[in-house]
Amino acid sequence: MSEEGRSGAEVAEIQVVGQVCVDLRPVLGSSRLAGPGELAVVGPMVITLGGAVGNCGRVLADLGVDAWLSGCIGDDELGAMARRLLQARHRNVDLVVSPELSTSYSLVVEPAGVDRSFWHHTGANMAFTGDCPVTATRLLHYGYPSLTPAMCADAGQPIVRLFDRAHGHGVPTSLDLSFVADGSPVRDVDWQALLRAALPLSDVFCPSWDDLVSCLGMPIDPDDAYVAEWAERFLEWGAGMVLVTLGGRGTYLRVGSADRLEAFAACRIAPAAWAGTALWQVPEVLAAVTTTNGAGDAYKAAFLSRLVRGEAPQACLSFAGDVVARYLTGRPLTG
């Protein structure tokens, strides 16, 4: 595709923008957490880059996909660490420094055999406004509005402007959500209004069901028909395709019309193979899961890595399922 208007900037197939945070994950080795006044012996601290940018970027790099990463950090030691960790894997890293804010981090508490929880500091992600240059040639992926609060202003108009600029370069877009915590500064955002504004410009909408529970008040354990009903509604609100992840229950993919898929011209997909698709993917039963942290992002990054290469829906889902199974069990993502 043409690269006019990029002002001489380098480009990459996929651009991941939005939340950047440093994930600090102590190896607990037990399902029991220490009580008040107790001392618990733990293992080493695992330090990785998290958020949409860190998680998706890391998986794309492992899959051999050229990616450009854009986000915000603070002028502090964690910010220097974030930059160093990202630049060790990626040649295209665009991190704006916000000197008045500290770098975002999450303390990931993941007892053995128990799903993880997070102690999260939003920090410099408060300053992310989507004003980064569009450098993707095939897809721009943004996550997450609830953890980059400025993007939620005016019913999501910063998201609309970012995606509109991407479309101006002929680049399709992808929108992912995150859990909206009770103490979040965007807890009271009208999320339905935000999605109605953003989805007409969101060519892929890929939330987890837990995200939807937290922002739209969905039931925690819906039946399949209810999930399909809401996926259809998101298409009616304007999304090109909807990919809903439901953890151990699997994934549901629902795709819009051939006309709506014209936005994916840069990905060279065959509209006839995608239009009207409605597929459930049941996950592989795994014997030993080493971590669930970042698994949703790993699945979506893998799916998008095949979408941008023009593969068919079932091939994209199958590849993503294989990658996330490897991710969950600590195996190399390829090979």
LUMMI-32527 format. One record per residue: residue number from 1; residue in three letters; x, y, z of N, C-alpha, C in turn. Coordinates in steps of 0.05 Angstrom, whole numbers, always signed. Layout:
> resi  resn  nu  nv  nw  cau  cav  caw  cu  cv  cw
> NUM  ALA  X  Y  Z  X  Y  Z  X  Y  Z
...
% end
This chain:
> resi  resn  nu  nv  nw  cau  cav  caw  cu  cv  cw
> 1  MET  +17  -24  +0  +0  +0  +0  +18  +25  +0
> 2  SER  +6  +47  -7  +21  +72  -7  +29  +80  +21
> 3  GLU  +53  +92  +23  +62  +102  +49  +63  +133  +49
> 4  GLU  +48  +145  +30  +47  +174  +30  +34  +184  +56
> 5  GLY  +43  +206  +66  +32  +218  +90  +45  +208  +115
> 6  ARG  +65  +189  +113  +78  +179  +137  +102  +196  +145
> 7  SER  +107  +218  +130  +128  +237  +136  +155  +223  +139
> 8  GLY  +160  +204  +121  +186  +191  +121  +190  +171  +144
> 9  ALA  +170  +166  +160  +173  +147  +182  +175  +119  +173
> 10  GLU  +190  +103  +189  +190  +74  +183  +162  +63  +188
> 11  VAL  +156  +40  +177  +130  +28  +180  +133  -1  +188
> 12  ALA  +112  -13  +198  +111  -41  +206  +84  -53  +199
> 13  GLU  +83  -79  +197  +57  -92  +190  +35  -85  +210
> 14  ILE  +41  -89  +235  +22  -84  +257  +32  -63  +276
> 15  GLN  +16  -45  +284  +22  -25  +304  +5  -31  +328
> 16  VAL  +17  -34  +352  +3  -38  +377  +6  -12  +393
> 17  VAL  -17  +0  +401  -16  +25  +415  -33  +23  +440
> 18  GLY  -27  +40  +460  -43  +42  +484  -28  +36  +509
> 19  GLN  -40  +18  +526  -29  +14  +553  -3  +0  +553
> 20  VAL  +16  +12  +568  +42  +0  +573  +45  -2  +604
> 21  CYS  +53  -25  +614  +59  -26  +642  +80  -47  +647
> 22  VAL  +94  -44  +670  +114  -64  +678  +99  -84  +696
> 23  ASP  +100  -109  +689  +88  -131  +705  +109  -142  +724
> 24  LEU  +103  -141  +749  +120  -152  +770  +106  -177  +782
> 25  ARG  +117  -200  +776  +103  -225  +784  +121  -242  +801
> 26  PRO  +117  -241  +828  +133  -259  +846  +124  -288  +842
> 27  VAL  +143  -306  +841  +137  -335  +840  +129  -343  +868
> 28  LEU  +103  -349  +872  +93  -355  +899  +97  -384  +907
> 29  GLY  +92  -403  +887  +97  -431  +893  +77  -444  +911
> 30  SER  +56  -430  +919  +35  -441  +936  +9  -426  +931
> 31  SER  -13  -439  +937  -39  -426  +934  -46  -410  +959
> 32  ARG  -30  -412  +980  -36  -398  +1005  -22  -372  +1005
> 33  LEU  -37  -351  +1012  -25  -324  +1014  -19  -318  +1044
> 34  ALA  +2  -303  +1049  +10  -297  +1076  -12  -279  +1090
> 35  GLY  -16  -285  +1115  -35  -268  +1131  -20  -244  +1143
> 36  PRO  -35  -227  +1157  -23  -203  +1170  -1  -211  +1189
> 37  GLY  +22  -198  +1186  +44  -203  +1204  +61  -227  +1197
> 38  GLU  +53  -244  +1178  +68  -267  +1171  +90  -261  +1150
> 39  LEU  +110  -277  +1150  +131  -276  +1129  +128  -301  +1112
> 40  ALA  +125  -296  +1086  +123  -319  +1067  +148  -320  +1050
> 41  VAL  +159  -344  +1047  +182  -348  +1030  +172  -352  +1001
> 42  VAL  +182  -335  +982  +173  -336  +955  +198  -340  +937
> 43  GLY  +192  -344  +911  +213  -348  +891  +222  -321  +879
> 44  PRO  +236  -322  +856  +246  -298  +844  +223  -281  +832
> 45  MET  +229  -256  +827  +210  -238  +815  +213  -240  +784
> 46  VAL  +191  -246  +771  +191  -246  +742  +181  -218  +732
> 47  ILE  +198  -205  +716  +192  -178  +706  +188  -179  +676
> 48  THR  +164  -171  +667  +159  -170  +638  +144  -144  +632
> 49  LEU  +142  -137  +607  +125  -115  +599  +97  -125  +594
> 50  GLY  +78  -112  +607  +50  -120  +604  +33  -100  +590
> 51  GLY  +7  -102  +594  -11  -85  +579  -14  -94  +551
> 52  ALA  -31  -81  +535  -35  -88  +507  -9  -86  +492
> 53  VAL  +6  -65  +497  +31  -61  +482  +52  -82  +489
> 54  GLY  +57  -87  +515  +77  -106  +523  +70  -134  +516
> 55  ASN  +46  -143  +522  +38  -170  +518  +35  -177  +488
> 56  CYS  +20  -161  +473  +17  -166  +444  +44  -163  +430
> 57  GLY  +59  -142  +437  +85  -139  +424  +103  -162  +428
> 58  ARG  +104  -173  +452  +122  -195  +458  +114  -220  +441
> 59  VAL  +88  -226  +440  +79  -249  +425  +84  -246  +395
> 60  LEU  +78  -222  +385  +83  -217  +357  +112  -221  +350
> 61  ALA  +130  -211  +368  +159  -215  +363  +166  -244  +362
> 62  ASP  +155  -259  +381  +161  -288  +382  +150  -303  +357
> 63  LEU  +129  -292  +345  +117  -304  +321  +131  -293  +295
> 64  GLY  +150  -276  +298  +165  -265  +275  +150  -244  +260
> 65  VAL  +131  -230  +273  +116  -209  +260  +128  -181  +267
> 66  ASP  +133  -165  +247  +144  -139  +251  +122  -121  +263
> 67  ALA  +128  -109  +286  +108  -92  +300  +120  -66  +308
> 68  TRP  +104  -45  +309  +111  -19  +319  +95  -14  +344
> 69  LEU  +109  -6  +366  +96  -3  +392  +95  +26  +401
> 70  SER  +72  +35  +409  +69  +63  +417  +54  +65  +444
> 71  GLY  +65  +81  +462  +52  +85  +488  +66  +107  +504
> 72  CYS  +60  +108  +530  +71  +129  +548  +84  +116  +572
> 73  ILE  +106  +128  +581  +120  +119  +606  +127  +144  +622
> 74  GLY  +135  +140  +647  +144  +162  +663  +174  +165  +661
> 75  ASP  +184  +187  +672  +213  +193  +673  +224  +182  +699
> 76  ASP  +226  +155  +701  +234  +142  +726  +247  +116  +719
> 77  GLU  +255  +101  +740  +270  +76  +736  +253  +55  +722
> 78  LEU  +227  +54  +729  +210  +34  +716  +207  +42  +686
> 79  GLY  +206  +67  +680  +204  +76  +652  +229  +68  +637
> 80  ALA  +253  +71  +649  +277  +63  +636  +278  +33  +631
> 81  MET  +267  +18  +651  +265  -11  +648  +246  -18  +626
> 82  ALA  +223  -5  +624  +204  -11  +603  +217  -6  +576
> 83  ARG  +230  +16  +572  +243  +22  +547  +264  +1  +540
> 84  ARG  +280  -7  +560  +301  -26  +555  +290  -54  +547
> 85  LEU  +269  -62  +561  +257  -88  +555  +244  -89  +528
> 86  LEU  +231  -67  +520  +218  -66  +494  +239  -65  +472
> 87  GLN  +259  -48  +475  +279  -45  +454  +296  -70  +450
> 88  ALA  +297  -88  +470  +312  -113  +468  +298  -132  +448
> 89  ARG  +272  -128  +444  +257  -146  +426  +248  -132  +400
> 90  HIS  +245  -106  +401  +232  -91  +379  +250  -68  +369
> 91  ARG  +251  -65  +343  +267  -42  +333  +250  -17  +330
> 92  ASN  +224  -19  +332  +206  +4  +329  +191  +9  +355
> 93  VAL  +202  +25  +372  +189  +31  +398  +186  +61  +401
> 94  ASP  +161  +70  +404  +155  +99  +406  +142  +103  +433
> 95  LEU  +158  +111  +453  +148  +115  +480  +150  +145  +487
> 96  VAL  +128  +158  +491  +128  +186  +499  +132  +187  +530
> 97  VAL  +150  +204  +539  +156  +206  +567  +139  +228  +579
> 98  SER  +124  +221  +600  +108  +240  +615  +121  +246  +642
> 99  PRO  +137  +268  +644  +154  +272  +667  +138  +276  +693
> 100  GLU  +113  +284  +691  +97  +289  +716  +83  +264  +726
> 101  LEU  +85  +242  +712  +71  +218  +720  +92  +195  +722
> 102  SER  +86  +176  +739  +103  +153  +742  +95  +131  +723
> 103  THR  +114  +114  +716  +108  +92  +698  +88  +72  +710
> 104  SER  +70  +63  +693  +50  +44  +702  +62  +17  +709
> 105  TYR  +51  +4  +730  +60  -23  +736  +37  -39  +747
> 106  SER  +39  -65  +746  +20  -83  +758  +35  -103  +775
> 107  LEU  +27  -107  +800  +37  -129  +816  +18  -152  +811
> 108  VAL  +28  -173  +798  +12  -196  +789  +13  -217  +811
> 109  VAL  -9  -222  +824  -10  -242  +845  -22  -268  +833
> 110  GLU  -6  -288  +831  -14  -313  +817  -6  -337  +833
> 111  PRO  -22  -343  +854  -17  -367  +870  -19  -393  +853
> 112  ALA  -5  -413  +861  -5  -438  +846  -34  -449  +843
> 113  GLY  -42  -455  +818  -68  -466  +814  -91  -447  +815
> 114  VAL  -86  -421  +818  -107  -401  +821  -104  -380  +800
> 115  ASP  -126  -370  +788  -124  -349  +768  -112  -324  +781
> 116  ARG  -97  -308  +765  -83  -286  +775  -101  -262  +782
> 117  SER  -91  -245  +799  -104  -219  +805  -83  -198  +803
> 118  PHE  -91  -172  +802  -73  -151  +797  -76  -128  +818
> 119  TRP  -53  -117  +826  -52  -91  +840  -40  -72  +819
> 120  HIS  -57  -54  +809  -48  -39  +786  -47  -9  +791
> 121  HIS  -26  +3  +780  -22  +32  +780  -23  +43  +751
> 122  THR  -42  +60  +745  -46  +69  +717  -23  +87  +708
> 123  GLY  -15  +105  +726  +9  +122  +720  +8  +137  +694
> 124  ALA  +30  +134  +679  +34  +150  +654  +14  +143  +633
> 125  ASN  +0  +121  +635  -21  +115  +616  -44  +135  +617
> 126  MET  -45  +150  +639  -65  +172  +640  -60  +193  +618
> 127  ALA  -35  +195  +609  -27  +215  +589  -31  +206  +560
> 128  PHE  -38  +181  +556  -40  +171  +528  -66  +182  +516
> 129  THR  -63  +196  +493  -86  +209  +480  -89  +199  +451
> 130  GLY  -73  +180  +443  -76  +169  +415  -64  +187  +394
> 131  ASP  -47  +206  +402  -36  +225  +382  -10  +214  +369
> 132  CYS  -4  +189  +372  +20  +177  +360  +17  +176  +330
> 133  PRO  +39  +175  +315  +37  +172  +286  +27  +144  +279
> 134  VAL  +12  +142  +257  +3  +116  +247  +25  +105  +229
> 135  THR  +36  +83  +237  +59  +71  +223  +53  +43  +212
> 136  ALA  +29  +32  +218  +23  +6  +208  +17  +6  +178
> 137  THR  +23  -17  +166  +15  -20  +138  -9  -39  +135
> 138  ARG  -14  -56  +156  -36  -76  +153  -56  -75  +175
> 139  LEU  -49  -66  +200  -69  -64  +221  -58  -48  +244
> 140  LEU  -76  -32  +257  -70  -18  +282  -87  -30  +304
> 141  HIS  -75  -39  +325  -89  -51  +347  -86  -33  +372
> 142  TYR  -109  -26  +384  -108  -9  +408  -122  -23  +432
> 143  GLY  -109  -22  +455  -120  -31  +480  -106  -15  +503
> 144  TYR  -118  -7  +524  -146  -12  +529  -158  +14  +539
> 145  PRO  -183  +21  +532  -194  +47  +540  -195  +51  +570
> 146  SER  -202  +31  +586  -205  +34  +614  -179  +40  +629
> 147  LEU  -156  +32  +616  -130  +36  +628  -114  +58  +615
> 148  THR  -126  +71  +596  -115  +96  +584  -138  +116  +585
> 149  PRO  -145  +127  +608  -170  +141  +613  -175  +164  +594
> 150  ALA  -154  +179  +585  -159  +202  +568  -172  +193  +542
> 151  MET  -169  +168  +534  -182  +159  +509  -212  +156  +512
> 152  CYS  -222  +157  +536  -251  +154  +541  -265  +181  +540
> 153  ALA  -251  +203  +538  -263  +230  +539  -283  +233  +516
> 154  ASP  -304  +249  +521  -324  +255  +500  -334  +230  +487
> 155  ALA  -342  +210  +503  -353  +185  +493  -335  +171  +473
> 156  GLY  -308  +172  +479  -289  +157  +463  -280  +171  +438
> 157  GLN  -283  +198  +436  -275  +212  +412  -245  +209  +406
> 158  PRO  -227  +208  +426  -199  +203  +419  -195  +176  +404
> 159  ILE  -210  +156  +411  -209  +130  +397  -218  +134  +368
> 160  VAL  -240  +148  +365  -251  +153  +338  -230  +168  +321
> 161  ARG  -217  +188  +333  -197  +203  +317  -173  +186  +309
> 162  LEU  -164  +170  +328  -141  +152  +322  -148  +132  +300
> 163  PHE  -171  +120  +302  -180  +100  +282  -186  +114  +255
> 164  ASP  -196  +138  +256  -202  +152  +231  -176  +158  +217
> 165  ARG  -155  +166  +232  -129  +170  +219  -117  +145  +207
> 166  ALA  -121  +122  +221  -112  +97  +210  -126  +91  +184
> 167  HIS  -152  +94  +184  -167  +89  +159  -159  +108  +137
> 168  GLY  -150  +132  +144  -140  +151  +124  -115  +140  +110
> 169  HIS  -100  +122  +123  -77  +110  +111  -84  +82  +99
> 170  GLY  -110  +76  +99  -118  +50  +88  -112  +27  +107
> 171  VAL  -110  +32  +133  -102  +12  +153  -127  +5  +170
> 172  PRO  -134  -21  +171  -156  -29  +188  -148  -27  +217
> 173  THR  -168  -28  +235  -164  -24  +263  -175  -47  +280
> 174  SER  -164  -49  +304  -173  -69  +323  -175  -56  +351
> 175  LEU  -197  -62  +365  -202  -50  +391  -205  -72  +412
> 176  ASP  -190  -71  +433  -192  -89  +456  -199  -74  +481
> 177  LEU  -214  -87  +498  -222  -75  +524  -206  -87  +546
> 178  SER  -210  -76  +570  -198  -88  +595  -219  -85  +617
> 179  PHE  -214  -99  +639  -232  -98  +662  -234  -70  +673
> 180  VAL  -258  -61  +679  -263  -35  +691  -266  -38  +721
> 181  ALA  -246  -31  +736  -246  -36  +765  -265  -16  +779
> 182  ASP  -274  -23  +803  -292  -6  +818  -280  +22  +823
> 183  GLY  -254  +23  +828  -241  +48  +834  -230  +62  +810
> 184  SER  -237  +53  +786  -226  +65  +762  -236  +93  +758
> 185  PRO  -220  +112  +747  -229  +139  +741  -250  +139  +718
> 186  VAL  -253  +117  +704  -273  +116  +682  -295  +96  +689
> 187  ARG  -298  +91  +716  -320  +72  +724  -347  +82  +715
> 188  ASP  -352  +108  +715  -378  +119  +709  -381  +128  +680
> 189  VAL  -362  +121  +662  -365  +126  +634  -389  +111  +623
> 190  ASP  -403  +124  +604  -425  +110  +591  -413  +92  +569
> 191  TRP  -407  +68  +577  -393  +50  +559  -408  +42  +534
> 192  GLN  -434  +41  +537  -450  +35  +513  -448  +57  +493
> 193  ALA  -449  +82  +502  -446  +105  +484  -418  +105  +472
> 194  LEU  -397  +99  +488  -370  +98  +477  -367  +77  +455
> 195  LEU  -378  +54  +460  -376  +33  +439  -392  +39  +414
> 196  ARG  -415  +52  +418  -431  +59  +394  -416  +80  +378
> 197  ALA  -399  +96  +391  -383  +116  +376  -359  +103  +363
> 198  ALA  -346  +84  +377  -321  +73  +367  -324  +49  +348
> 199  LEU  -345  +33  +351  -346  +9  +335  -350  +13  +305
> 200  PRO  -363  +34  +296  -364  +38  +267  -336  +41  +254
> 201  LEU  -316  +49  +271  -288  +51  +261  -270  +28  +271
> 202  SER  -282  +9  +285  -267  -14  +296  -272  -38  +277
> 203  ASP  -252  -44  +261  -256  -66  +242  -255  -93  +256
> 204  VAL  -239  -96  +277  -240  -119  +295  -246  -109  +323
> 205  PHE  -266  -121  +336  -273  -115  +364  -268  -141  +379
> 206  CYS  -249  -141  +398  -240  -167  +410  -239  -166  +440
> 207  PRO  -262  -161  +453  -262  -160  +483  -263  -188  +494
> 208  SER  -255  -191  +519  -262  -215  +534  -289  -212  +546
> 209  TRP  -302  -234  +553  -328  -231  +565  -327  -218  +592
> 210  ASP  -305  -223  +607  -301  -209  +633  -300  -179  +630
> 211  ASP  -288  -169  +608  -287  -141  +603  -316  -130  +599
> 212  LEU  -332  -145  +584  -359  -136  +579  -376  -137  +605
> 213  VAL  -371  -157  +622  -385  -158  +648  -379  -132  +663
> 214  SER  -354  -124  +663  -346  -101  +680  -356  -74  +670
> 215  CYS  -358  -71  +643  -366  -45  +633  -395  -43  +623
> 216  LEU  -407  -65  +616  -435  -65  +607  -454  -80  +625
> 217  GLY  -444  -92  +646  -461  -105  +665  -473  -131  +655
> 218  MET  -458  -145  +638  -467  -171  +627  -468  -192  +650
> 219  PRO  -484  -213  +646  -483  -235  +665  -456  -249  +664
> 220  ILE  -447  -259  +687  -420  -271  +688  -418  -297  +673
> 221  ASP  -439  -313  +673  -438  -339  +660  -461  -342  +640
> 222  PRO  -458  -329  +617  -480  -330  +597  -481  -356  +582
> 223  ASP  -504  -363  +570  -504  -385  +552  -494  -377  +524
> 224  ASP  -489  -396  +507  -478  -390  +481  -495  -371  +465
> 225  ALA  -521  -375  +467  -540  -359  +451  -538  -329  +459
> 226  TYR  -534  -324  +485  -532  -297  +494  -506  -283  +484
> 227  VAL  -484  -298  +484  -459  -288  +473  -462  -281  +444
> 228  ALA  -475  -300  +429  -479  -295  +400  -497  -271  +395
> 229  GLU  -517  -268  +412  -535  -245  +410  -520  -218  +412
> 230  TRP  -502  -217  +432  -488  -192  +436  -467  -188  +414
> 231  ALA  -455  -209  +405  -436  -206  +382  -451  -194  +358
> 232  GLU  -475  -204  +353  -491  -193  +331  -497  -164  +336
> 233  ARG  -503  -157  +361  -509  -129  +367  -484  -111  +362
> 234  PHE  -460  -120  +369  -436  -105  +363  -432  -101  +333
> 235  LEU  -439  -121  +317  -439  -117  +288  -459  -95  +280
> 236  GLU  -482  -96  +292  -502  -75  +286  -493  -48  +294
> 237  TRP  -477  -46  +315  -466  -20  +323  -443  -11  +306
> 238  GLY  -434  -28  +287  -414  -19  +268  -389  -35  +265
> 239  ALA  -383  -54  +283  -358  -69  +282  -357  -86  +256
> 240  GLY  -333  -90  +246  -330  -107  +222  -330  -137  +229
> 241  MET  -316  -144  +251  -318  -171  +261  -315  -170  +291
> 242  VAL  -326  -190  +305  -326  -190  +334  -313  -217  +343
> 243  LEU  -293  -215  +360  -279  -238  +371  -281  -237  +401
> 244  VAL  -298  -253  +413  -303  -252  +442  -289  -276  +455
> 245  THR  -271  -271  +473  -257  -293  +488  -271  -297  +515
> 246  LEU  -274  -323  +521  -288  -330  +546  -272  -350  +563
> 247  GLY  -245  -346  +563  -228  -362  +580  -230  -392  +573
> 248  GLY  -235  -408  +593  -236  -437  +589  -260  -446  +572
> 249  ARG  -279  -429  +568  -302  -437  +551  -296  -434  +521
> 250  GLY  -276  -419  +514  -268  -416  +486  -272  -388  +475
> 251  THR  -277  -387  +449  -278  -362  +434  -301  -363  +414
> 252  TYR  -314  -340  +411  -335  -338  +391  -327  -316  +371
> 253  LEU  -328  -323  +345  -322  -304  +323  -347  -300  +307
> 254  ARG  -354  -275  +303  -377  -267  +287  -367  -245  +268
> 255  VAL  -373  -248  +242  -362  -230  +222  -385  -217  +206
> 256  GLY  -381  -192  +199  -402  -177  +185  -403  -183  +155
> 257  SER  -414  -164  +140  -420  -168  +112  -394  -164  +95
> 258  ALA  -396  -173  +70  -373  -170  +52  -367  -140  +47
> 259  ASP  -388  -123  +46  -383  -95  +43  -368  -83  +66
> 260  ARG  -375  -92  +91  -361  -81  +115  -331  -90  +115
> 261  LEU  -326  -113  +103  -299  -124  +103  -280  -110  +82
> 262  GLU  -291  -92  +67  -274  -77  +49  -252  -62  +64
> 263  ALA  -257  -56  +89  -236  -42  +106  -211  -58  +109
> 264  PHE  -213  -85  +104  -190  -103  +107  -174  -106  +82
> 265  ALA  -176  -88  +63  -162  -92  +37  -132  -95  +42
> 266  ALA  -121  -81  +61  -92  -82  +66  -83  -110  +76
> 267  CYS  -102  -125  +87  -96  -152  +97  -100  -174  +75
> 268  ARG  -112  -166  +53  -116  -184  +30  -132  -209  +37
> 269  ILE  -151  -206  +56  -168  -229  +61  -188  -232  +39
> 270  ALA  -200  -256  +37  -220  -261  +17  -247  -256  +30
> 271  PRO  -261  -234  +24  -286  -228  +37  -306  -251  +36
> 272  ALA  -307  -266  +14  -326  -288  +12  -321  -309  +33
> 273  ALA  -295  -312  +41  -288  -333  +60  -295  -324  +89
> 274  TRP  -297  -298  +93  -301  -287  +120  -330  -278  +125
> 275  ALA  -343  -266  +105  -369  -253  +109  -389  -272  +121
> 276  GLY  -402  -263  +142  -424  -279  +155  -414  -302  +173
> 277  THR  -388  -304  +177  -377  -326  +193  -388  -324  +222
> 278  ALA  -395  -347  +233  -403  -350  +261  -391  -376  +271
> 279  LEU  -369  -374  +286  -354  -398  +294  -348  -398  +324
> 280  TRP  -353  -420  +337  -343  -425  +364  -317  -441  +363
> 281  GLN  -298  -434  +380  -274  -450  +382  -272  -459  +411
> 282  VAL  -271  -486  +415  -268  -497  +441  -239  -501  +447
> 283  PRO  -229  -492  +470  -200  -493  +475  -191  -522  +481
> 284  GLU  -165  -526  +476  -152  -551  +484  -151  -554  +514
> 285  VAL  -157  -579  +524  -154  -584  +552  -125  -588  +559
> 286  LEU  -115  -572  +578  -86  -571  +584  -81  -584  +611
> 287  ALA  -60  -600  +612  -54  -614  +637  -40  -597  +657
> 288  ALA  -22  -579  +649  -6  -563  +667  -4  -535  +657
> 289  VAL  -18  -516  +670  -17  -488  +662  +3  -474  +680
> 290  THR  +22  -460  +668  +43  -447  +684  +36  -418  +690
> 291  THR  +21  -405  +672  +12  -377  +677  -11  -371  +659
> 292  THR  -30  -355  +669  -51  -344  +652  -47  -315  +647
> 293  ASN  -26  -303  +659  -22  -274  +655  -15  -267  +626
> 294  GLY  -31  -250  +613  -26  -242  +586  -37  -262  +565
> 295  ALA  -51  -283  +574  -60  -303  +555  -80  -292  +535
> 296  GLY  -98  -275  +544  -118  -263  +525  -104  -247  +503
> 297  ASP  -84  -231  +511  -69  -216  +491  -54  -234  +472
> 298  ALA  -43  -256  +483  -28  -275  +466  -47  -287  +445
> 299  TYR  -71  -294  +453  -90  -305  +434  -97  -285  +412
> 300  LYS  -103  -260  +420  -111  -240  +401  -88  -233  +382
> 301  ALA  -64  -230  +393  -40  -224  +377  -36  -246  +356
> 302  ALA  -39  -271  +364  -36  -293  +345  -57  -293  +324
> 303  PHE  -82  -288  +332  -104  -286  +312  -99  -264  +292
> 304  LEU  -91  -240  +302  -86  -218  +284  -62  -222  +266
> 305  SER  -43  -237  +276  -19  -242  +260  -25  -259  +235
> 306  ARG  -46  -275  +236  -55  -291  +213  -75  -275  +196
> 307  LEU  -92  -259  +210  -111  -243  +195  -97  -224  +176
> 308  VAL  -76  -211  +185  -62  -192  +167  -47  -206  +144
> 309  ARG  -44  -232  +146  -32  -247  +124  -53  -258  +105
> 310  GLY  -78  -252  +110  -99  -260  +91  -110  -288  +95
> 311  GLU  -104  -301  +118  -113  -328  +121  -143  -329  +127
> 312  ALA  -155  -353  +125  -184  -357  +129  -191  -358  +158
> 313  PRO  -217  -354  +165  -225  -352  +193  -216  -376  +210
> 314  GLN  -222  -400  +201  -216  -424  +217  -185  -427  +221
> 315  ALA  -170  -420  +200  -141  -421  +203  -131  -401  +224
> 316  CYS  -143  -377  +224  -135  -357  +244  -141  -367  +273
> 317  LEU  -165  -378  +276  -173  -388  +302  -156  -411  +311
> 318  SER  -151  -430  +293  -135  -453  +300  -107  -445  +308
> 319  PHE  -95  -427  +293  -68  -418  +300  -68  -404  +327
> 320  ALA  -87  -387  +332  -89  -373  +358  -92  -392  +381
> 321  GLY  -109  -413  +376  -113  -433  +397  -87  -449  +403
> 322  ASP  -72  -455  +383  -47  -469  +387  -27  -452  +401
> 323  VAL  -25  -426  +393  -6  -408  +406  -13  -404  +435
> 324  VAL  -38  -400  +442  -45  -395  +470  -41  -420  +487
> 325  ALA  -45  -443  +476  -40  -468  +491  -10  -470  +498
> 326  ARG  +7  -463  +479  +36  -462  +484  +43  -441  +505
> 327  TYR  +30  -418  +502  +35  -396  +521  +28  -404  +550
> 328  LEU  +4  -416  +553  -6  -424  +579  +12  -445  +592
> 329  THR  +24  -462  +577  +40  -484  +587  +70  -478  +586
> 330  GLY  +78  -454  +579  +106  -446  +580  +123  -458  +559
> 331  ARG  +111  -466  +536  +127  -477  +514  +133  -454  +494
> 332  PRO  +153  -458  +477  +159  -439  +456  +134  -435  +438
> 333  LEU  +129  -411  +429  +104  -406  +414  +104  -417  +386
> 334  THR  +128  -422  +375  +130  -434  +349  +148  -459  +350
> 335  GLY  +146  -475  +329  +163  -499  +328  +148  -524  +335
% end
